Amino acid sequence: MPAFTSRTQKGSAFRSSEPDQLKLLYGVDGCRGGWIAAESEPSMDSVRFHFLSSIRPLFEKSGPDAIVAIDIPIGLPKNEPRVCDSVARRLLGRPRSSSVFSLPVRQALEGDTFSDAFRINLEQLNTGISKQTFFIMAKIREVDMLMTRSTQRYVREAHPEVTFAQLNGGRAMLHNKKTFVGRAERMRILRRAGVEISEEWLIRQRSSLPRGAIALDDMLDSMACLVTALHIRTGCSHALGRAGQEDARGLLMEIVTCDTTLEHKAHVKEKNNAGLHG
């Protein structure tokens, strides 16, 4: 099994466990009070967990040679819904499609209450927002304030349920991720992707992280994003959405996920090349 460690990062200094941080991969998911980040080299030989109270230090320290796949919307709608969200919902089907929230326009992020945000969104987009969306708006705002088109070259939006489905031959997960059977289902997919993981191991790793801040499914989601980052690094990924759909600030509105077809072709090519030189 790969080596794993857990640690908490607070304040402004994010300290990677590796000296050559620029080449690292990160899978990031929101959790209570902050973010959970799974960190690894492209070899995936060693994976480390970090709890972050703020995402800024990771964005500042990762650099353009790193890949950060994060489960948070990047690129917000202005006068029409994001195509990538519609595509993701169709891919997942019911009931997993409910994990793809309807997103707020940027102006709605300034709403102090759910009613304010709902009203602003209704005025701008002719549709409201859900309570689930409102509850993650602080995290959406935190990331949105840091994003530029340049940053988006290495900080990419991912969605764990989309990744799990893609790694499962396009079939969405059957069970809720917060149940034991749902976690087991997702761990089977991760193991199939080459990540050794178990429920017992997750519990041990969580014991080194802030008590009550991180659920086991948060850790699984960060691992799904990490696998997505690996696929981006190796060129075996694709983006859901309409090519070139941008928001008002020029950020691409897309969800990046694994492309197992490209991965298979890469493996075949590598095998053929090995045969030629063998």
C-alpha angles and dihedrals in degrees: 000000000000118000114263133185135178129214143161122239118197135173124012102318117086108188117197118213090229128066094220095058096160092074096050130114124225132194112193133190131173119249138170109304096002143333139319114217125192110204129195146148116251088261089065087216092130128027125187131190123219128186110213124192088196131026094212098086092053093049092047096047102038097071132192095295092059125078120224116187108189132184098227131095115268115190115028129222119257108181104348136035120268113267092214091063092052091049091049092051092050090049093051100039123191130000099009092052087076088072089071102079126206105252132229126239112248093256090059090062087075093059110117094202136033089250092053093048092045092051094048092048092048091053094048104035103020090239135081131230132247127245088247090058092048091053092058096040093100089059092045089052092046092055095038091058090057100042125104130162087256092052090048089067088077105014106070133178114244134174119212096210090051090049093049090050093049091049088050095059094269094307118128122229114274099211136056111264092228093064126082092243090048092052090047090052092053094044090055088056092049092049089050087054090055101265115127107216140149139178091250092052092050091053092050092049093048091055088070092053129077110296113252095003101095130047122205090246089055088059092048090050091052089051091051088052090048090055087049089053089052091053090049090051093051095045093248098121139090136195125243115220141050111320110253097008103154135183126230091281096048096258114147114245103219142121114224118212142165120286106207091181091062090043091054092049090050091052092049091049091048091049092048092049090050089052092051092052097037 
